[in-house]
């Protein structure tokens, strides 16, 4: 087969007419990359800028961090008290006691341990007291206010305060000896070398057998002394206003102490002066209602014929 050869003049003419075409777009893109450090979006292709994307991611992460605050709630035997776990320690380690009990708005501001969070919680309509345990908060309300009105506000205040990073409890010098909060003194169940053998055994049983159960119910217990065979105790937190507190003292604590310590003859709950006054006033009010409704009226019941029922 014969091969066809082109003359040299024809080859030179062909090379001049057919030249490789190179797009100018990559060169422009390369110049942009060398001239500018940040990558910008093309007007034809709507791709986000790298700097804006990172900023939006950081803002989204921060907002998600605030929203993922986990607060667990737990019911107590007292229907008017709820425990809230903020997933962090509540009481400062510098406080020797295992609790702080705020019973009035004034106590949240008074030394030695005022608490801005307790002040906000106790100002919620219906809330009567705020109790701080080591890692939980017990909020007690009156029986007339439903939890549906109280619980969302408590959640919001605890969440806002914890995420702000502010201290839950402050410590200030108590020059006037006000002691606005209950529980600021040394733990009453702590070991004391001056205690008698019987008192030491009572404290040990209360610390190991009784306190864990009461703390689980949103409260705590104070040892006030041992006199003439009677163990003097004070219930705190949710247990302070619980209807079953008397049953807890008599059937639970008293039976156990009498079983292990023969010197114990009984258990008596100690009330503060304010509580004694309130109990006396309530007894007078209850007696007045009983006189109006008749001797067959029953207290703490619901329905016609009870002291809580008023005909419209």
C-alpha positions in Angstrom: 0.0 0.0 0.0 1.5 3.3 -1.0 2.0 5.9 1.7 1.0 9.5 1.2 3.6 12.1 2.1 2.9 15.8 2.5 5.3 18.4 1.4 7.1 20.4 4.1 5.4 23.6 3.0 2.0 22.0 3.6 3.0 20.8 7.1 4.1 24.3 8.1 0.8 25.8 6.9 -1.2 23.2 8.8 0.7 23.9 12.1 0.0 27.6 11.8 -3.7 27.2 11.3 -4.3 24.5 14.0 -3.1 25.7 17.4 -4.2 24.3 20.8 -6.8 26.4 22.5 -6.3 27.0 26.2 -9.2 28.3 28.3 -8.4 31.5 30.2 -10.8 30.7 33.0 -8.3 28.5 35.1 -5.7 31.2 34.9 -8.2 33.7 36.3 -9.1 31.3 39.0 -5.5 30.7 39.9 -4.8 34.4 40.1 -7.8 34.8 42.5 -6.4 32.0 44.7 -3.0 33.6 44.9 -4.3 37.1 45.4 -6.9 36.5 48.1 -6.6 34.3 51.1 -10.3 33.6 51.6 -12.5 31.7 49.2 -15.4 33.8 47.9 -18.5 32.5 46.2 -19.0 32.8 42.5 -21.9 35.0 41.2 -23.1 32.1 39.1 -22.6 29.3 41.6 -24.2 30.1 45.0 -21.7 28.5 47.3 -21.4 29.9 50.8 -18.2 31.6 52.0 -16.0 29.6 54.3 -15.8 32.3 56.9 -19.6 32.8 57.2 -20.2 29.0 57.5 -17.8 28.7 60.4 -19.4 31.6 62.2 -22.9 30.1 61.8 -21.6 26.8 63.0 -20.1 28.3 66.2 -23.3 30.3 66.9 -25.4 27.1 66.4 -23.2 25.2 68.7 -23.5 27.8 71.4 -27.2 27.9 71.2 -27.4 24.1 71.3 -25.2 24.1 74.3 -27.6 26.3 76.2 -30.6 24.3 75.2 -29.2 20.9 76.2 -29.1 21.7 80.0 -30.6 18.6 81.5 -32.7 19.0 84.7 -34.3 15.9 86.2 -37.3 16.0 88.5 -38.3 13.5 91.1 -41.5 13.2 93.1 -41.5 13.0 96.9 -44.0 11.6 99.4 -45.1 15.2 99.9 -47.4 16.0 97.0 -46.6 19.7 97.4 -42.8 19.2 97.1 -40.6 18.3 94.0 -36.9 17.6 93.7 -34.9 19.1 90.8 -31.5 17.7 89.9 -29.5 20.4 87.9 -26.8 17.8 87.1 -24.1 19.6 89.2 -23.3 20.2 92.8 -25.6 22.7 94.5 -24.1 23.4 97.9 -20.5 24.7 98.0 -18.0 22.3 99.6 -17.1 25.0 102.1 -20.5 24.6 103.9 -20.2 22.0 106.6 -23.9 21.1 106.7 -25.6 18.8 104.2 -28.4 21.3 103.4 -29.6 24.9 103.4 -33.3 25.6 104.1 -34.8 28.9 102.9 -38.3 29.4 104.5 -39.0 33.0 103.6 -38.0 35.7 101.1 -35.9 37.4 103.8 -33.9 34.3 104.5 -32.7 34.2 100.8 -31.0 37.6 101.3 -29.8 37.3 104.9 -26.3 36.2 105.9 -24.4 34.0 106.1 -25.4 32.2 102.9 -27.8 34.3 100.7 -28.8 32.8 97.4 -30.0 34.8 94.4 -31.5 31.6 92.9 -33.4 30.8 96.0 -34.7 34.4 96.1 -36.1 34.1 92.5 -37.6 30.7 93.2 -39.4 31.7 96.4 -40.9 34.7 94.6 -42.8 32.4 92.3 -46.5 32.5 93.1 -47.4 29.6 95.3 -43.8 28.6 96.4 -43.5 28.5 100.2 -39.9 27.3 100.7 -36.7 26.3 98.9 -34.4 23.6 100.1 -30.8 23.0 98.8 -29.3 19.6 99.2 -25.8 18.6 98.1 -26.8 18.0 94.5 -30.5 18.7 94.3 -33.1 21.5 94.9 -36.4 20.8 96.6 -39.2 23.3 95.9 -42.3 23.3 98.2 -45.6 25.0 97.2 -48.9 25.6 98.9 -51.7 23.0 98.3 -53.9 25.6 96.4 -51.4 26.1 93.5 -51.1 23.4 90.9 -47.7 22.2 89.7 -48.7 23.1 86.2 -48.3 26.7 87.1 -45.2 26.4 89.2 -43.1 23.8 87.5 -42.3 25.6 84.2 -41.1 28.7 86.0 -38.9 26.7 88.3 -37.4 24.9 85.2 -36.8 28.2 83.4 -35.1 29.9 86.4 -32.8 27.0 87.3 -31.8 26.5 83.7 -31.1 30.2 83.2 -29.1 30.5 86.4 -27.0 27.3 85.9 -26.1 28.2 82.4 -25.1 31.7 83.4 -22.3 30.3 85.5 -23.1 32.3 88.6 -22.7 30.8 92.1 -25.9 29.3 93.5 -25.0 30.1 97.1 -22.9 33.1 98.3 -21.1 33.4 101.6 -21.0 36.7 103.5 -19.9 37.5 107.1 -22.7 37.3 109.6 -21.8 40.1 112.0 -25.2 40.5 113.7 -25.7 36.7 114.1 -28.8 36.7 112.0 -28.4 33.2 110.6 -31.1 33.6 108.1 -31.0 30.1 106.7 -31.5 26.8 108.5 -28.6 24.4 108.2 -25.6 26.8 108.3 -24.1 25.4 111.4 -22.0 22.2 111.7 -23.7 18.9 110.7 -25.7 17.8 113.8 -25.0 14.1 112.9 -21.3 14.6 112.7 -19.0 12.8 115.2 -18.2 14.7 118.4 -15.7 13.3 120.8 -17.7 14.8 123.7 -20.8 12.7 122.9 -21.7 9.9 125.2 -21.7 6.3 124.0 -25.5 6.3 123.6 -25.6 9.6 121.7 -22.8 8.3 119.4 -24.8 5.2 118.6 -27.9 7.3 117.9 -26.0 9.5 115.5 -24.5 6.6 113.7 -27.9 4.9 113.2 -29.5 8.2 112.0 -26.6 8.9 109.6 -26.4 5.4 108.1 -30.0 4.1 108.3 -32.3 7.2 108.3 -30.6 10.1 106.6 -30.2 8.5 103.1 -33.9 7.7 102.9 -35.0 11.1 104.0 -32.6 12.8 101.6 -34.1 10.6 98.8 -37.5 12.0 99.8 -36.2 15.6 99.3 -35.4 16.5 102.9 -32.9 16.0 105.8 -32.8 15.4 109.5 -31.4 17.3 112.5 -30.4 15.8 115.8 -31.4 18.2 118.6 -30.4 16.1 121.7 -31.2 13.1 123.9 -33.1 13.9 127.1 -34.8 11.5 129.5 -34.8 8.7 127.0 -36.3 10.9 124.2 -34.5 11.5 121.0 -35.2 15.1 119.8 -35.2 15.4 116.0 -36.1 18.0 113.4 -37.2 17.1 109.9 -36.3 19.4 107.0 -37.1 20.1 103.4 -40.0 18.2 101.9 -40.4 16.1 105.1 -41.0 19.2 107.2 -44.5 19.7 105.8 -45.3 16.1 104.8 -48.5 14.6 106.1 -46.6 11.3 106.8 -43.8 13.0 108.9 -45.4 11.8 112.2 -45.6 8.3 110.8 -42.0 8.4 109.7 -40.9 9.5 113.2 -42.9 7.0 115.2 -43.2 3.9 113.0 -39.9 4.2 111.3 -37.2 6.1 113.3 -38.5 5.4 116.8 -39.0 1.7 116.2 -35.5 1.2 114.8 -33.8 3.2 117.6 -35.7 1.4 120.3 -34.8 -2.0 118.7 -31.0 -1.3 118.7 -30.6 1.0 121.7 -32.4 0.0 124.9 -31.9 3.4 126.5 -34.2 5.0 123.8 -37.8 5.3 125.0 -39.2 7.4 122.2 -38.7 10.0 119.5 -40.0 13.6 119.6 -40.1 16.1 116.8 -38.8 19.6 117.8 -40.6 22.6 116.2 -39.2 26.1 115.9 -41.0 29.0 117.5 -42.6 30.2 114.3 -43.8 26.7 113.5 -45.4 26.3 117.0 -47.2 29.6 116.5 -48.4 28.5 113.1 -49.6 25.2 114.4 -51.5 26.8 117.3 -53.2 29.3 114.9 -54.1 26.5 112.5 -55.6 24.5 115.4 -57.7 27.5 116.4 -58.9 28.0 112.8 -59.7 24.3 112.5 -61.7 24.3 115.7 -63.6 27.4 114.6 -64.6 25.6 111.3 -65.6 22.5 113.2 -67.9 24.5 115.4 -69.5 26.0 112.3 -69.9 22.7 110.4 -70.6 20.5 113.4 -68.7 17.9 115.4 -68.9 15.3 112.6 -66.7 17.3 110.2 -63.4 15.7 109.5 -60.2 17.6 108.9 -57.9 17.2 105.8 -60.6 15.6 103.7 -62.3 16.7 100.6 -66.1 16.8 99.9 -69.3 17.7 101.7 -69.1 17.4 105.5 -65.4 18.1 105.6 -63.6 21.2 106.9 -62.4 22.0 103.5 -65.8 22.1 101.9 -67.7 25.4 101.6 -71.2 25.4 100.1 -71.7 27.9 97.4 
